[in-house]
Amino acid sequence: MKPLLGAPLLIVSGLVLAVGVGALLRWRVRAWLRILGGFALVLPGLAGGTVGGYWFWFTHRSQPEPVREEWFTGVRYERLVLQQPRPVVAHLVRIDLEAPGIDFVVTPAQPSGAGDVFADKTSGFAARHGVQVAINANYFYPFHNTHPLDYEPHVGQPVHVVGTAASAGRVYGNSNERMVTLYLSRDRRVSFERPSGEVWHAISGLGYVVRDGASVALEEDGFSRIPYARMLAAVDGTGRSLLLLTVDGKQLAYSEGLTLEEAAQLLVKQGAHTGIQLDGGGSATLVRQDARGRIRLVNTPTNFRIAGWERVVATHLGVSARPL
């Protein structure tokens, strides 16, 4: 649906409702027939009005204000709001790896004949494991998104993980030369080279976007060159801070997304030394635990152009942290 169709659809639906109700009130037939006629006229009008109203809101939302917050001990959050080169809302979580109480959880392996793990929403993972912050991680398959009644995976469906993943010393997934792996040791050290000893936690992304404090030359494909929702993970030059960048996308006038080069440059401005891209698009999800212990969305993922519809994914990275 084109953005400009939302308001006309809302107006036309209102007129249909008004005319339909007026006609029904003057229709001299049996009551049951009048009721059936009412449903036939009113329900399409209500549906059209709802869709038109939602689409008008979706394409005319104002951007939120930038914020900086201390979420937990060692966990800081910043909402970045940009107008150039297009409207963008991004979310940066900065984790002090040396702060007391910081720890990590990666989706545990659950091998079956059909996959490596059972798919879940990021919010479901965070609630189940009791972490304070969580993001989605590896690419995965099978996956398709035709419409809200035809998609996979569903929650609990077995899926295969692309690239290496590891949870508490158990390694799973499949090796892929295009993937780059972020390793987290027991003592919360980050490396992009496979350790010679134990692999404790690991997630993988589709290649480097930042190396040696600068954005890398990226492969010129359609995915990297279009504005898109993104999920990036990086470490700063000191090795002390883990940076998680979530970019909202596909939301006209609110957040239209960034190209991969733009996202990498934004990450560099935030102090990234080495960074990779994780699964983006509708999968890009950031959640946190609120003051009441409930898990809530921080960014605005879009699935089927529905704001806040969280996608079911394969793997997640969770952060455990102490309250302030």
N, C-alpha and C positions, 0 to 999 in steps of 0.2 A: 504494500500500500504506500503510495507516495505521501510525504509529510503533509502536503497541502490539502489532502482529501479528508483529513480528520474533522475540521470545522464544518465543511459542507455536509458531510455524512451526519454530523450531530444535528445540524439544522433540518435536513431532510427528514431524519428520524423523528424529530419533534413535530414536524408538520404532519407526518403520517399518523402519529399517535393522536394528534388533535383532531384531524379529519376523521380518523377511524372511530374514536370515541363518540364524536358528534353523530356520525352515521348510525352507530349502534343504538344510541339513545332514541333515535327516531324510527328504528326498524321495528315494525309491528309484526313480530313473529313470536313463536313459542320461546319461553325463557331459556330452555336448554340450547336451542339453536342460536340464540343471541350470545350465550356464553361461549359456544364453540367459535362463533364468528369473532368474538372478542379476543380469544386466544390467537386466532389466525392473524388478526391485525396487530394486536398489542405486543405479542412476543417478538416478532421481527423488528418492530419499532424499538422496543427496549434493547434488543440485542444490538441493533445498529447504533443506538444512542450510546450504549456502553462502550462499544468498540471505537466509535468516533471520539467519545470523550477521553478514553484512555490514550488514543493515538495523538490527540491534540496535546494532552499533558506530556506524553513521552517525548514529543518533538519540540515542546516549548518550555521545558523546565529551566529554571535559572540554576547556575552553578553554585555550589556551596562555598562558604568562606574557607580560606586556608586556615589550618590549625596546626599547633605543635603541642603534643601531650606526652607526659610521662605515664605510661600505662602500668608498668610493673617495675620491680627492681631490675635494672639492666635492660629494660625494653622501652624504647622511645618511638613515638609515632609522629609522622608529619603528613598532612594532606596538602599536596601540591596542586594548585589550580592555575592553569595556563589558558591564555587566549590566543597565543601564537605558537606554531603556524596555524592552529585551529583550536577550538575549545577542547580542553583535556582536563580530566581529573585523575590524579595519580596518588598512590598511597605508598609511603616509605616506612618500613619498620626497621629500626636499627637496634641490633642485639649486641650487648657487651658480653663477649664470651668469657670474660673474667669476673663478671658480677656473681655474687653469691646466689646460689639457688638456680642458676640457669642450667637447663638440661634439654635434651631433645628426644622426640619420639618419631620414628618413621613407621608407616603402615607395615605391620608384621606380615611375613609370608604366610599364605594359606593355600598351599599347592593343591591342585586337583587335576583331574584329567583334562579340564577345559581352560585352565589358567593358573596364574601365579598368586593372585589375590582375589578377594571378592570386592566388587566396586561399592563405593559409598560416596556420599556428599562430604565435602570438607567439614561442614558443621557437624555431621554425624560422627565423623572420625574424632573431632575435637571433644565432643561430649562424651564419647565412649572412653577415651583415654585420659580425660581430665586435664588436658593441656590448656594453657591460657591464650595461645595464639596458634593459628595453623594456616597453611596454604596448600594448594594442590602442587603436584610435583611432576612425575614422569609422564611422557606420552604413553599411549596404550592402544590396544585393539582387542576385540572388535568395537567399532564405533560408527554410528550413523545417526543423523538428525534430520528426519524427513518432516515431521510435524509433531505436535504434542501427544499424539496417540501412536506415533510410530518412531521410536528411537531406542537406542541401546548404547551403553548398558543401563540397566535398572539397578537399584540398590540390591546388593546380594548376588548379582550376576558375576560369574567368574570371568576375569579378563587377563590378558597377557600384558606384561610391562615391557616397554621398549627401553633398552639400555639397562645398566646395572642399578640395582637398588639393594639396600641392606638395612636390616633392623635388628639392633642388639646382637650383632655378630653373625646373623644369618643372612647370607647373600642370595639374591634371586634375580630374576629378570634375564635378559639376554644381551650379550655383547654386541655392539654396533659401532663401526668405525666412525660414524658421523656424530655419535653421542659423546658428550663430555660429562664426567662424573664429579660431583662434589662429595668429598668424604669428610665425615665428622668423627673424630676419635672419642674415646671414653672421656678424655680430659678436655673435650670441646675445642680441639684444634681443627682448623679447616685446611684441606689440601685438595688439589685438583689432579694429583698424581696418586695412583693406587699405592697404599702403604705396603712396605715389605713384610709387615707382620699382620696383625689382626685388622680386618675391615669391620668396624663397629656399626656406624650408620652411613648410608649413602643414598643419594638421589641423582638422577641424570637429566641433562637437557640437550637440546639440539645445537651443539657447538658453542664456542666462545663468542661473546659479544664485546667483552672488554678484556684486554691483556696489557700488563705493564702500565696501567693507569690511562689507557687510551682506547677508544673504540676501534675494533678490528675491521678490516676490509671484509664485507659480508657478501655472500653469494647473491647475485642479482636474480632473484626469483619473485614471483608474484606475491608470495607470502611475506617476504621481508620488505617489499617496497610500498605496500599499501598501509594506510593507518589501520591499526588493529588493537584489540585488547591484548595486553602482554603480561607475562609473569617472568621476572628476572631475579636471580640470586647471585650475590657477589660478596667478596671479602675486601676490606680496605687494605691499605698498604702496610699497616702495622700487624695485620692478622688478628687484631683484637675484636673487630666489629664485623658481624654478618649483616648484610643489607638485603632486604626483601622488597622488591619494587613491583607493585601491582598497578597496571594502567587500565582504566575502564575504556571501553570502546564500543563502536556501533550504536551510539546514542546521539543523534543529531542535536547540535547546539548545546549539549550538556558535556559529553565527552566522546569525541569521534575517534580517539585512539592515536597511537604513534606508529610510525614506521620503525623497523627494528633498529636502524641507524639512530633515529631520534631518541628511542628508548635507551640505547647504549650511551649516547651523549648525556642524557639526563642522569644516568647512573654514575657516569664519570664525575659530573658536577657535584654529586653527593659524596664523593670520595672513594669510589670503587677502584680497586686495583686489578682484580680479576673477576669476571662475571660470565654467567651462562644464561641462556633462555630456557625456561621450563615451558610446559604446555600452556598455551595462551588461548585467545579467543573466548568462547563461552565457558571454557574451563577455568579461566583466571579468577580465583576466589581467595579472599582474605577474610578470616573470621577471628573474633576475639571473645574472651569471657568477660562479661560485664560485672558490675559490683555485686549483683545478686547471684552470680555463679552461672548465669545463662549464657549460652553461645549465641552470638548475633553476627550478622554480616556486617563487614566494614565497607567493602567496596560494593559496586552495583553490577554484578554479573548479568548478562543477558542471554537467555536461552529462548529461541524462537521469537526474538524481539520483545520478550517480556522482561521488564526490569525486575531484578531480584530473583528470577527463577534460577536456582542453583543447579549446576550440572553435576551428574554423578560421574566420578572419576576413579582412577585406579589407586594411585599412591598419594601420600600427603607427608608434609613435614610439620611436626608440632613442636611448640616451644613451651616448656614448663618454666615458670618464673614465680618468684615470691611477690606477694602484695607489697605496695609501697608502705 
